[in-house]
Amino acid sequence: MTVTQSEPVIEETAVAGGAVSVQRTPGGPQWVTRTCAQEVPHLRPTGQDRYSISEVAEHTGLSAHTLRWYERIGLMPHVDRSHTGQRRFTNRDLDWLAFVAKLRLTGMPVADMVRYAELAKAGDATFAEREALLTAHREDVRHRIAELQDTLAVLDYKIDIYADARRRASERG
């Protein structure tokens, strides 16, 4: 593969404390460590990380039914199976589920999460589409945060009115 300045190849690997990104350029690989606000603890070291569906359900707080549904709709792009057909999840699957949980928490529609999973599975050629999807969603989240901050200001105002009224009543009484 030929890499030019305008076509960096970026790979991400999850590690303790975040992700290590490798950007290959004509001058050689450049390593950049990025961290997320919350690290996902793994139950087992990589290489020994084979989890049953019940272990993943307990660890993530998701039901086994939800995990199966995620796989069925394409939100879990690839879950290995044992020789008996039982699902075997890895630390990488746990990292993915933690990311999906964040997307759910932000209110991303399931269809958008599935689209993101499809794009991620398709590889590097989809970076721009994934960035656009996440950027648009980030703007939605920022808009909702602003709405919530306005609502919080109204609540604070009302609470202050009641606290002042109670204080005045106790001073008179």
MODELLER restraints for C-alpha pairs under 7 A, 6 or more apart:
rsr = mdl.restraints
at = mdl.atoms
rsr.add(forms.Gaussian(group=physical.xy_distance, feature=features.Distance(at['CA:3:A'], at['CA:25:A']), mean=6.43, stdev=0.5))
rsr.add(forms.Gaussian(group=physical.xy_distance, feature=features.Distance(at['CA:3:A'], at['CA:26:A']), mean=6.50, stdev=0.5))
rsr.add(forms.Gaussian(group=physical.xy_distance, feature=features.Distance(at['CA:4:A'], at['CA:25:A']), mean=6.69, stdev=0.5))
rsr.add(forms.Gaussian(group=physical.xy_distance, feature=features.Distance(at['CA:4:A'], at['CA:26:A']), mean=6.29, stdev=0.5))
rsr.add(forms.Gaussian(group=physical.xy_distance, feature=features.Distance(at['CA:5:A'], at['CA:25:A']), mean=6.22, stdev=0.5))
rsr.add(forms.Gaussian(group=physical.xy_distance, feature=features.Distance(at['CA:5:A'], at['CA:26:A']), mean=6.77, stdev=0.5))
rsr.add(forms.Gaussian(group=physical.xy_distance, feature=features.Distance(at['CA:8:A'], at['CA:23:A']), mean=6.09, stdev=0.5))
rsr.add(forms.Gaussian(group=physical.xy_distance, feature=features.Distance(at['CA:8:A'], at['CA:24:A']), mean=5.87, stdev=0.5))
rsr.add(forms.Gaussian(group=physical.xy_distance, feature=features.Distance(at['CA:8:A'], at['CA:25:A']), mean=5.91, stdev=0.5))
rsr.add(forms.Gaussian(group=physical.xy_distance, feature=features.Distance(at['CA:9:A'], at['CA:23:A']), mean=5.52, stdev=0.5))
rsr.add(forms.Gaussian(group=physical.xy_distance, feature=features.Distance(at['CA:9:A'], at['CA:24:A']), mean=5.43, stdev=0.5))
rsr.add(forms.Gaussian(group=physical.xy_distance, feature=features.Distance(at['CA:10:A'], at['CA:21:A']), mean=6.42, stdev=0.5))
rsr.add(forms.Gaussian(group=physical.xy_distance, feature=features.Distance(at['CA:10:A'], at['CA:22:A']), mean=5.44, stdev=0.5))
rsr.add(forms.Gaussian(group=physical.xy_distance, feature=features.Distance(at['CA:10:A'], at['CA:23:A']), mean=4.57, stdev=0.5))
rsr.add(forms.Gaussian(group=physical.xy_distance, feature=features.Distance(at['CA:10:A'], at['CA:24:A']), mean=6.70, stdev=0.5))
rsr.add(forms.Gaussian(group=physical.xy_distance, feature=features.Distance(at['CA:11:A'], at['CA:21:A']), mean=5.56, stdev=0.5))
rsr.add(forms.Gaussian(group=physical.xy_distance, feature=features.Distance(at['CA:11:A'], at['CA:22:A']), mean=5.29, stdev=0.5))
rsr.add(forms.Gaussian(group=physical.xy_distance, feature=features.Distance(at['CA:11:A'], at['CA:23:A']), mean=6.83, stdev=0.5))
rsr.add(forms.Gaussian(group=physical.xy_distance, feature=features.Distance(at['CA:12:A'], at['CA:19:A']), mean=6.21, stdev=0.5))
rsr.add(forms.Gaussian(group=physical.xy_distance, feature=features.Distance(at['CA:12:A'], at['CA:20:A']), mean=5.65, stdev=0.5))
rsr.add(forms.Gaussian(group=physical.xy_distance, feature=features.Distance(at['CA:12:A'], at['CA:21:A']), mean=4.52, stdev=0.5))
rsr.add(forms.Gaussian(group=physical.xy_distance, feature=features.Distance(at['CA:12:A'], at['CA:22:A']), mean=6.56, stdev=0.5))
rsr.add(forms.Gaussian(group=physical.xy_distance, feature=features.Distance(at['CA:13:A'], at['CA:19:A']), mean=5.47, stdev=0.5))
rsr.add(forms.Gaussian(group=physical.xy_distance, feature=features.Distance(at['CA:13:A'], at['CA:20:A']), mean=5.34, stdev=0.5))
rsr.add(forms.Gaussian(group=physical.xy_distance, feature=features.Distance(at['CA:13:A'], at['CA:21:A']), mean=6.57, stdev=0.5))
rsr.add(forms.Gaussian(group=physical.xy_distance, feature=features.Distance(at['CA:14:A'], at['CA:20:A']), mean=6.45, stdev=0.5))
rsr.add(forms.Gaussian(group=physical.xy_distance, feature=features.Distance(at['CA:17:A'], at['CA:35:A']), mean=5.77, stdev=0.5))
rsr.add(forms.Gaussian(group=physical.xy_distance, feature=features.Distance(at['CA:17:A'], at['CA:39:A']), mean=5.47, stdev=0.5))
rsr.add(forms.Gaussian(group=physical.xy_distance, feature=features.Distance(at['CA:18:A'], at['CA:34:A']), mean=5.79, stdev=0.5))
rsr.add(forms.Gaussian(group=physical.xy_distance, feature=features.Distance(at['CA:18:A'], at['CA:35:A']), mean=3.94, stdev=0.5))
rsr.add(forms.Gaussian(group=physical.xy_distance, feature=features.Distance(at['CA:18:A'], at['CA:36:A']), mean=5.35, stdev=0.5))
rsr.add(forms.Gaussian(group=physical.xy_distance, feature=features.Distance(at['CA:18:A'], at['CA:39:A']), mean=6.44, stdev=0.5))
rsr.add(forms.Gaussian(group=physical.xy_distance, feature=features.Distance(at['CA:19:A'], at['CA:33:A']), mean=6.01, stdev=0.5))
rsr.add(forms.Gaussian(group=physical.xy_distance, feature=features.Distance(at['CA:19:A'], at['CA:34:A']), mean=5.36, stdev=0.5))
rsr.add(forms.Gaussian(group=physical.xy_distance, feature=features.Distance(at['CA:19:A'], at['CA:35:A']), mean=6.02, stdev=0.5))
rsr.add(forms.Gaussian(group=physical.xy_distance, feature=features.Distance(at['CA:20:A'], at['CA:31:A']), mean=6.87, stdev=0.5))
rsr.add(forms.Gaussian(group=physical.xy_distance, feature=features.Distance(at['CA:20:A'], at['CA:32:A']), mean=5.85, stdev=0.5))
rsr.add(forms.Gaussian(group=physical.xy_distance, feature=features.Distance(at['CA:20:A'], at['CA:33:A']), mean=4.50, stdev=0.5))
rsr.add(forms.Gaussian(group=physical.xy_distance, feature=features.Distance(at['CA:20:A'], at['CA:34:A']), mean=6.16, stdev=0.5))
rsr.add(forms.Gaussian(group=physical.xy_distance, feature=features.Distance(at['CA:21:A'], at['CA:31:A']), mean=5.85, stdev=0.5))
rsr.add(forms.Gaussian(group=physical.xy_distance, feature=features.Distance(at['CA:21:A'], at['CA:32:A']), mean=5.16, stdev=0.5))
rsr.add(forms.Gaussian(group=physical.xy_distance, feature=features.Distance(at['CA:21:A'], at['CA:33:A']), mean=6.12, stdev=0.5))
rsr.add(forms.Gaussian(group=physical.xy_distance, feature=features.Distance(at['CA:22:A'], at['CA:29:A']), mean=6.26, stdev=0.5))
rsr.add(forms.Gaussian(group=physical.xy_distance, feature=features.Distance(at['CA:22:A'], at['CA:30:A']), mean=5.64, stdev=0.5))
rsr.add(forms.Gaussian(group=physical.xy_distance, feature=features.Distance(at['CA:22:A'], at['CA:31:A']), mean=4.74, stdev=0.5))
rsr.add(forms.Gaussian(group=physical.xy_distance, feature=features.Distance(at['CA:22:A'], at['CA:32:A']), mean=6.37, stdev=0.5))
rsr.add(forms.Gaussian(group=physical.xy_distance, feature=features.Distance(at['CA:23:A'], at['CA:29:A']), mean=5.57, stdev=0.5))
rsr.add(forms.Gaussian(group=physical.xy_distance, feature=features.Distance(at['CA:23:A'], at['CA:30:A']), mean=5.13, stdev=0.5))
rsr.add(forms.Gaussian(group=physical.xy_distance, feature=features.Distance(at['CA:23:A'], at['CA:31:A']), mean=6.53, stdev=0.5))
rsr.add(forms.Gaussian(group=physical.xy_distance, feature=features.Distance(at['CA:24:A'], at['CA:30:A']), mean=6.19, stdev=0.5))
rsr.add(forms.Gaussian(group=physical.xy_distance, feature=features.Distance(at['CA:40:A'], at['CA:95:A']), mean=6.59, stdev=0.5))
rsr.add(forms.Gaussian(group=physical.xy_distance, feature=features.Distance(at['CA:42:A'], at['CA:91:A']), mean=6.32, stdev=0.5))
rsr.add(forms.Gaussian(group=physical.xy_distance, feature=features.Distance(at['CA:46:A'], at['CA:91:A']), mean=6.52, stdev=0.5))
rsr.add(forms.Gaussian(group=physical.xy_distance, feature=features.Distance(at['CA:49:A'], at['CA:90:A']), mean=5.12, stdev=0.5))
rsr.add(forms.Gaussian(group=physical.xy_distance, feature=features.Distance(at['CA:49:A'], at['CA:91:A']), mean=5.97, stdev=0.5))
rsr.add(forms.Gaussian(group=physical.xy_distance, feature=features.Distance(at['CA:50:A'], at['CA:88:A']), mean=5.48, stdev=0.5))
rsr.add(forms.Gaussian(group=physical.xy_distance, feature=features.Distance(at['CA:50:A'], at['CA:89:A']), mean=5.55, stdev=0.5))
rsr.add(forms.Gaussian(group=physical.xy_distance, feature=features.Distance(at['CA:50:A'], at['CA:90:A']), mean=5.32, stdev=0.5))
rsr.add(forms.Gaussian(group=physical.xy_distance, feature=features.Distance(at['CA:51:A'], at['CA:88:A']), mean=5.32, stdev=0.5))
rsr.add(forms.Gaussian(group=physical.xy_distance, feature=features.Distance(at['CA:51:A'], at['CA:89:A']), mean=4.87, stdev=0.5))
rsr.add(forms.Gaussian(group=physical.xy_distance, feature=features.Distance(at['CA:51:A'], at['CA:90:A']), mean=6.26, stdev=0.5))
rsr.add(forms.Gaussian(group=physical.xy_distance, feature=features.Distance(at['CA:52:A'], at['CA:87:A']), mean=6.28, stdev=0.5))
rsr.add(forms.Gaussian(group=physical.xy_distance, feature=features.Distance(at['CA:52:A'], at['CA:88:A']), mean=5.37, stdev=0.5))
rsr.add(forms.Gaussian(group=physical.xy_distance, feature=features.Distance(at['CA:52:A'], at['CA:89:A']), mean=6.42, stdev=0.5))
rsr.add(forms.Gaussian(group=physical.xy_distance, feature=features.Distance(at['CA:53:A'], at['CA:64:A']), mean=6.11, stdev=0.5))
rsr.add(forms.Gaussian(group=physical.xy_distance, feature=features.Distance(at['CA:53:A'], at['CA:87:A']), mean=6.36, stdev=0.5))
rsr.add(forms.Gaussian(group=physical.xy_distance, feature=features.Distance(at['CA:54:A'], at['CA:64:A']), mean=6.43, stdev=0.5))
rsr.add(forms.Gaussian(group=physical.xy_distance, feature=features.Distance(at['CA:57:A'], at['CA:63:A']), mean=5.27, stdev=0.5))
rsr.add(forms.Gaussian(group=physical.xy_distance, feature=features.Distance(at['CA:57:A'], at['CA:64:A']), mean=5.68, stdev=0.5))
rsr.add(forms.Gaussian(group=physical.xy_distance, feature=features.Distance(at['CA:70:A'], at['CA:76:A']), mean=5.56, stdev=0.5))
rsr.add(forms.Gaussian(group=physical.xy_distance, feature=features.Distance(at['CA:71:A'], at['CA:77:A']), mean=6.79, stdev=0.5))
rsr.add(forms.Gaussian(group=physical.xy_distance, feature=features.Distance(at['CA:74:A'], at['CA:114:A']), mean=6.02, stdev=0.5))
rsr.add(forms.Gaussian(group=physical.xy_distance, feature=features.Distance(at['CA:75:A'], at['CA:113:A']), mean=6.83, stdev=0.5))
rsr.add(forms.Gaussian(group=physical.xy_distance, feature=features.Distance(at['CA:75:A'], at['CA:114:A']), mean=4.98, stdev=0.5))
rsr.add(forms.Gaussian(group=physical.xy_distance, feature=features.Distance(at['CA:75:A'], at['CA:117:A']), mean=5.82, stdev=0.5))
rsr.add(forms.Gaussian(group=physical.xy_distance, feature=features.Distance(at['CA:77:A'], at['CA:117:A']), mean=6.56, stdev=0.5))
rsr.add(forms.Gaussian(group=physical.xy_distance, feature=features.Distance(at['CA:77:A'], at['CA:121:A']), mean=6.82, stdev=0.5))
rsr.add(forms.Gaussian(group=physical.xy_distance, feature=features.Distance(at['CA:79:A'], at['CA:87:A']), mean=6.43, stdev=0.5))
rsr.add(forms.Gaussian(group=physical.xy_distance, feature=features.Distance(at['CA:79:A'], at['CA:88:A']), mean=6.53, stdev=0.5))
rsr.add(forms.Gaussian(group=physical.xy_distance, feature=features.Distance(at['CA:79:A'], at['CA:89:A']), mean=6.06, stdev=0.5))
rsr.add(forms.Gaussian(group=physical.xy_distance, feature=features.Distance(at['CA:80:A'], at['CA:87:A']), mean=5.90, stdev=0.5))
rsr.add(forms.Gaussian(group=physical.xy_distance, feature=features.Distance(at['CA:80:A'], at['CA:88:A']), mean=5.24, stdev=0.5))
rsr.add(forms.Gaussian(group=physical.xy_distance, feature=features.Distance(at['CA:80:A'], at['CA:89:A']), mean=6.53, stdev=0.5))
rsr.add(forms.Gaussian(group=physical.xy_distance, feature=features.Distance(at['CA:81:A'], at['CA:87:A']), mean=4.52, stdev=0.5))
rsr.add(forms.Gaussian(group=physical.xy_distance, feature=features.Distance(at['CA:81:A'], at['CA:88:A']), mean=5.35, stdev=0.5))
rsr.add(forms.Gaussian(group=physical.xy_distance, feature=features.Distance(at['CA:82:A'], at['CA:88:A']), mean=6.40, stdev=0.5))
rsr.add(forms.Gaussian(group=physical.xy_distance, feature=features.Distance(at['CA:106:A'], at['CA:141:A']), mean=6.38, stdev=0.5))
rsr.add(forms.Gaussian(group=physical.xy_distance, feature=features.Distance(at['CA:108:A'], at['CA:137:A']), mean=6.99, stdev=0.5))
rsr.add(forms.Gaussian(group=physical.xy_distance, feature=features.Distance(at['CA:116:A'], at['CA:130:A']), mean=6.24, stdev=0.5))
rsr.add(forms.Gaussian(group=physical.xy_distance, feature=features.Distance(at['CA:119:A'], at['CA:126:A']), mean=5.74, stdev=0.5))
rsr.add(forms.Gaussian(group=physical.xy_distance, feature=features.Distance(at['CA:119:A'], at['CA:130:A']), mean=6.61, stdev=0.5))
